[in-house]
Amino acid sequence: MLRLGADVYLRMVGHCFDGLPLEACGLLGGNPVSGLASVCYPAKNVAESSKLYTVDPLDHLKADRDAEGRGLEIIGVFHSHTHTDAYPSPTDVAQAPDPTWHYVLVSLRDEAPVVRSYRIVDGNIAEEPVVLEAR
């Protein structure tokens, strides 16, 4: 299960809207044991594409350092799908770097954003619940 603080959810979805018409991306910092994402790290999509994303390596490094300084870890990555469902594409699955991460998709296809999270292990996709928490 992925737990998102309300502020993290709003920052993540806002960053995805700001990225239109391209896919937007970023990282989530938090506690891997509790699954609570307490920090959102918006990142530049260096692929500059409406169909692909690549987290800027410098943004990733900055997020890693900030999370470590807070006693947290990077526990997931998010990106938007501008015209499709919030479900991992074959490219998303092939690029999933860490089987312990939460892979969060924000679909902007419809009027309201749809946020879903997955675990991707050895090419297998398993959806997990997303719980918003008031803070």
C-alpha positions, -999 to 999 in steps of 0.1 A, spaced: 0 0 0 12 35 -8 2 62 17 4 98 5 2 129 26 -24 154 11 4 179 4 24 153 -15 -6 143 -35 -14 179 -45 22 187 -54 25 156 -75 -7 161 -94 0 199 -98 34 191 -113 18 167 -137 -6 194 -149 22 219 -151 41 196 -174 14 194 -201 14 187 -230 45 166 -220 47 138 -195 58 151 -161 78 130 -136 93 131 -101 103 110 -71 87 103 -38 106 103 -5 94 86 26 95 56 48 98 23 30 85 3 59 53 23 64 49 31 27 42 68 36 54 92 10 60 124 29 80 144 3 74 150 -34 104 158 -56 92 172 -89 118 165 -116 125 176 -151 115 151 -178 147 151 -199 130 130 -226 108 161 -232 81 138 -246 44 133 -244 49 96 -245 81 89 -225 98 102 -194 133 102 -180 139 117 -146 167 142 -148 198 126 -132 207 158 -113 172 161 -99 174 124 -88 207 131 -71 193 162 -53 163 142 -42 185 114 -29 206 138 -9 176 157 5 158 125 15 189 111 32 193 144 51 157 140 64 163 103 74 141 92 45 146 72 13 134 74 -23 105 50 -22 90 56 -56 87 74 -89 57 91 -105 49 102 -140 19 114 -159 1 97 -188 -13 126 -208 -37 106 -231 -39 71 -216 -50 52 -185 -30 52 -153 -15 18 -161 22 10 -168 31 8 -205 56 -18 -217 83 10 -217 74 18 -180 78 -18 -171 111 -22 -189 124 10 -172 113 0 -136 147 2 -118 138 -10 -83 114 -38 -73 109 -21 -39 96 12 -53 61 24 -58 54 32 -95 27 59 -95 9 70 -126 -12 101 -129 -36 99 -159 -47 133 -172 -68 119 -200 -101 127 -183 -114 158 -166 -103 147 -132 -68 132 -126 -66 95 -118 -38 83 -95 -29 47 -93 2 29 -79 19 -4 -88 47 -26 -78 67 -39 -107 89 -69 -101 106 -89 -128 81 -75 -154 51 -84 -133 27 -56 -125 7 -56 -93 -16 -27 -85 -16 -16 -48 -40 6 -29 -33 44 -26 -44 60 6 -45 98 11 -38 109 46 -46 142 61 -17 160 77 
